[in-house]
Amino acid sequence: MLGLVAGGSQAATTVDGYAAVDPFIGTAGSGHTFPGATLPFGMVQVSPDTDTPNFKHAYAWAAGYQYGDPTIKGFSQTHFSGAGHSDLGDVLLMPMAGPVRTEPGQADQPGSGYRSRFSHRSEQAHPGYYAVTLDDNHVRVELTATRRVAVQRYTFAAGQAGHVVLDLRSSIYDYPGKTLWSWIHIRPDGVITGFRETRGWAPGRQLYFALRFSHPVTGHQLLDTEPTPLYGGFAPPAAHDPSARPAIQGRDLEAVFDFGDLQGKPLVAEVAISDVDEAGAIANLQAETPDFDFDKVHQQARQIWQQQLQPFQIQAPAAMQRSLYTALYHAFIAPNLAMDVDGRYRGPDNQVHQARGFNFYSTFSLWDTYRAEHPLLTLLQPPQLTADIIHSMIASQQSSPYGILPVWSYAGLENWCMIGYHALPVIADAYMKGIRGFPLDQALQAMQASAEDPAYGDLKDYMKMGYVPIDHEPEAASKTVEYAYDDWTLAQMATAMGRSELAKQFIARAGNWRNVFDPASGFFRAKLSDGRFRTPFDPAAAGYGSDYTEGNAWQYSWYVPQDIAALIADQGGNTRFVQKLDQLFDAKVPPGAFANVEDISGLIGFYAHGNEPSHHVAYLYDYAGQPWRTQERLSQIVDSQYGIKPDGLVGNDDLGQMSAWLLFTAFGFYPVTPASNQYVIGRPFVERADLHLPNGKTFTISASPMDAAHPYVGQVTLNGRPLERLWLSHQELEAGGELHFRMQAHPNRQWATAPAARPYAMSADKYQP
Amino acid sequence: MLGLVAGGSQAATTVDGYAAVDPFIGTAGSGHTFPGATLPFGMVQVSPDTDTPNFKHAYAWAAGYQYGDPTIKGFSQTHFSGAGHSDLGDVLLMPMAGPVRTEPGQADQPGSGYRSRFSHRSEQAHPGYYAVTLDDNHVRVELTATRRVAVQRYTFAAGQAGHVVLDLRSSIYDYPGKTLWSWIHIRPDGVITGFRETRGWAPGRQLYFALRFSHPVTGHQLLDTEPTPLYGGFAPPAAHDPSARPAIQGRDLEAVFDFGDLQGKPLVAEVAISDVDEAGAIANLQAETPDFDFDKVHQQARQIWQQQLQPFQIQAPAAMQRSLYTALYHAFIAPNLAMDVDGRYRGPDNQVHQARGFNFYSTFSLWDTYRAEHPLLTLLQPPQLTADIIHSMIASQQSSPYGILPVWSYAGLENWCMIGYHALPVIADAYMKGIRGFPLDQALQAMQASAEDPAYGDLKDYMKMGYVPIDHEPEAASKTVEYAYDDWTLAQMATAMGRSELAKQFIARAGNWRNVFDPASGFFRAKLSDGRFRTPFDPAAAGYGSDYTEGNAWQYSWYVPQDIAALIADQGGNTRFVQKLDQLFDAKVPPGAFANVEDISGLIGFYAHGNEPSHHVAYLYDYAGQPWRTQERLSQIVDSQYGIKPDGLVGNDDLGQMSAWLLFTAFGFYPVTPASNQYVIGRPFVERADLHLPNGKTFTISASPMDAAHPYVGQVTLNGRPLERLWLSHQELEAGGELHFRMQAHPNRQWATAPAARPYAMSADKYQP
């Protein structure tokens, strides 16, 4: 415990944040989280895979596990937390007692193959620990992890021979031909190493592993199940005797390891991974798990997670408290370390590089996470983490064949998912908040190169014409408005660094959103290269290939985070703006309207809380001088979109973005415009939150009465003095202090409604270059 | 010139060995040599590929070029010299003037696609240089090389735009699915890098390259011609604009580079390769070709080859002289350097390793080359080369998943072609000859581990039963007799190193050939695990899956190089042995008898000079006291099996083994038993050969009269004293001196016929442990 009980205004007892986390939240439906074990920002995520249907039907299994499934196929070492599109599920292990079964079996035929039925009653999950009993396989399985090593403990039913199947064929988002090449070696020292190269989300991804068991392997089989391929090689020795081979290579490999009857003694399996090479995996294994002490690793994992969560003392109604600690847990899973113990990592050129002076991180879902996840990390995590993240991004840019900062990358590789160059707001936001420890000039250089990349997202036309023409590039309206915001963040940083020429150039680009604004309809629309808007136009139309990215005109037409005042003006002023916001939330949307866009979920009218373009929208009433309407919409969203059951996330957690939204919102403020250093005030959902910040200061949020009967903000004080504005600065949070909300049953239509009280960004004189 | 004119007994003028080489010898029919440019033991072999039919019909195109083909498809950077089975043909470049043609076209439709007709009249080839004019493409192409960089010079017809197609799809021994993954990057500095991973002879082989041109690329296309694959990724930027992409990845990649009209100025392309990574290829490029000076590289290549060939001053009838210098050239092509300039290389575990204190070599066709090629290198090349080769083999053994020394390996990887563990005779032969500079204990350890590998070639049964049983393992008779010889070489080395226990164990194994000798038929035959010979038995039957490896009982029953005296005794004595030898050579073999075994060629009766099991057989008459019969057979073989036309090699040159046979034979002696330090005397085919050995001594062979009318040895003197035995020791050669043969028209049935004059190995008391 961290001594949080001392101090006058603090609670008398500490909240056990670790115990409040429920890793099952988000594992049913669209949350796409996994229940298994990982460390904060760790490299392995060891977790059960219940079903891994092929590519075309895999959306629900993006994290390998769906709570409703009756069987577990095995325990793989890598998982995304909350991704939409997916990959990973590497190095699947499945233990069993009794006869060996080498085929995975059918997901809809429980008990077939090596998969096993299980009961949720036998499951246990805490941060860094997961356990389940496999009914058909007669094994108790426990999982824990260090940063780079997954540790699995199997207790086989006594009196039966124990086996472990290693299936390199299994993959999340699988399809024929996904595995390009793979191999397994049984080394003389008993360590089993392997390699798998896949053509998945990031094509050509190489994953190496080193696996060892706490008990001697008494027998093994190395199998290649590919139907005899046309092949230019000679058969290796022992090709026809799976039990005599010390090595195998191919595309459909599987191994079986036998242990005999262990008489109830548990078997520990340690699996280290590396993106670099076999030696890297072995070194990771040796560095992080020198012995087979599962309990020690589990206890370390628990302590590490406790240290992550305990500084944030949150008191709230029980369900909210559980949601919020789980959200903290989910927000602290990614980005992920993607570097071996010796500092080597793989870059977007698929080549090995050496990190010098920083830790290399990857798993950047930046279209999602620049909004609230990264701002949350800058606030709650030590600045070194963000400095390392930015350093990693710069290093990636420098070895990228495109010379561009990460868009959506993992394992160091780029997968080109989504749009924009949203590494820029992440870097600029951190810089504006005073985070240093990365090469500043290289950062700015990398940002500019990304924003001017002639091969990326039709930036060529964008730079020439001021917008992306839809006849040259799909999703052109979304791209134009997001590029314009990213440009503004570069201008912010350039200004602060005294690079006024560069700032001027990009502040001009930041106004490009106007080029796709259609005053007639009040929507952002895609323009053709001849300057006309594309017709016909349907503001409800959505989907890939339309004018918008995962959204429609209703959802995308609020996107000018850098200059909402100007957007309001263009929309015809505050009243018309609020009317239009209400139309968004109150629209009657036919069921199935977004059946073709699986990421659009969590609908309130056309507002889609399950997808990121909506995330800042509820806060926009503030900008029109009606903060009580923001408060109403937040209540509506929080009540309907979050829960503490497995289906408690209405959309993909998106590597922490959904969770970060809830955390900020529950604390009473949200970073509508990263890189502005402003947080926009909404309404809190906690009774009290003591945020012990990395700088040693404590920022406390308190609210009373906190109940459903008092959903409106009556008054706000900051350090005891009334706050008559709708925003806080990052400096105010970092200074520590107490933000108190007096809640009330009815709207306070007087508080902070004056124009001067409203949040600003680009429009404010002080941010002009 | 090396000042070879001085000295009393030497010729008055130097022979220009470099000029005598004809790289086209072996390029028609079964020789499988290539006419392109390479340095001695170099890493690149840049050469034209005329046709690359798919896997099933590729045998004749093992080196990419067949002299009879009417078109050239392009110029790739890697080729085997004389291999049977094949691979390589990496990074095909094809220049053209005029309109771009991106498809390869049909080999049987000259002028289709980017392939071009050519005339042999326009071809020029010398060691390290090749040139041709492409009629349809309007380009003069010249090739030369450093060790790791191929340099190509193109002179396009003036007035037409020049282009270069890079086709990563092209491969020698190709078939659908051979390319597992590949990519091309155009780097900001203009260097083009790339990668190809193939499932060929050595599955999972990774090849990297770095390519740059002497003139700016004015336009480019990066193309992926794979029909839209089911694919889990998002399209990268510029996916639909081949001219805007800076990078591409996939399985069927091609690039086109445009240069505009160069007005007759030549374009130089430099291509460095690396087995390690992109940085390795770039570093190799920068280290070896800092500028675009084709002429300088060409001159370097010429000087290096001259320095290799000039120490061996051979005077012989013109055709023989040409054959012999070409044989020296072919014998000095492989093994190949397989290490980047920084010492990194890829091992048989497909992982990157660092060579410390040695140069890493690969391309070991050991079943072929242990016989005469490696013994030739120990005699004619500096001992450092063989020390490096052995060091490379030991390093490979230490990183092999099987823990075994190379069998047939290239690019550091193992392809498991052929049988035996013939790295042992290579190491033991070198050791017995006094070559040091490699770790001796590790060498012996690696040799023993290879000879006891339980996963390899049924050594488990061989060690238990004394033979390989045919019901457990194919080609069991061949394996047993070859294992026994390899065992003897280990015993030789162990004895010399004072490891008498180990020697004893392996000298016992060296007698295992007796376990498959059938006294009834006089043949080696495959035994079943119950101890009986397999029936039915046909001594003429051959082919994969039979009792023998690329051979039949007639061809394999002479294989006891370590104890030919014992074999003669078992065969019933000298007379019956000679009768049986005559039956071999004089057998009436129906045409097409070996149609199913493409490697068996060069038939004289059942004697197959085109394949290695026959190579020592002509010398066996010596052992039965009839050296004039050996002399007759050698005349018969040399007359019928070698020539100076493109079809002048009757079988695969096998990485120099066919050439090494001719060289030794022409000098008058042959290493029937590597690791015995004995060379068995046949008859010479040179008038005079001054071998300036690496130790500074000169060993001279002279013979007179040297003409077809005097095919028999009348008398032999060594340093002026009559030699009354049928062998020379390695020490005698190394001491320098002159071996003179007086040739005569009729057999000398008296010379060296006494038992004491005969070559020995195991039977001699001095080699018993």
Interface residues (C-beta under 8 A of the other chain):
Chain A: F55 H85 D87 Y173 Y175 P176 G177 K178 L180 W181 W183 H185 I186 R187 P188 F195 E197 R199 G200 W201 A202 P203 G204 P229 L230 Y231 G232 G233 F234 A235 P236 P237 A238 A244 R245 P246 A247 Q249 G250 D277 E278 A279 D349 N350 Q351 V352 P401 Y402 G403 W408 E414 N415 W416 C417 D453 P454 A455 Y456 G457 K460
Chain B: F55 H85 D87 Y173 Y175 P176 G177 K178 L180 W181 W183 H185 I186 R187 P188 F195 E197 R199 G200 W201 A202 P203 G204 P229 L230 Y231 G232 G233 F234 A235 P236 P237 A238 A244 R245 P246 A247 Q249 G250 D277 E278 A279 D349 N350 Q351 V352 P401 Y402 G403 W408 E414 N415 W416 C417 D453 P454 A455 Y456 G457
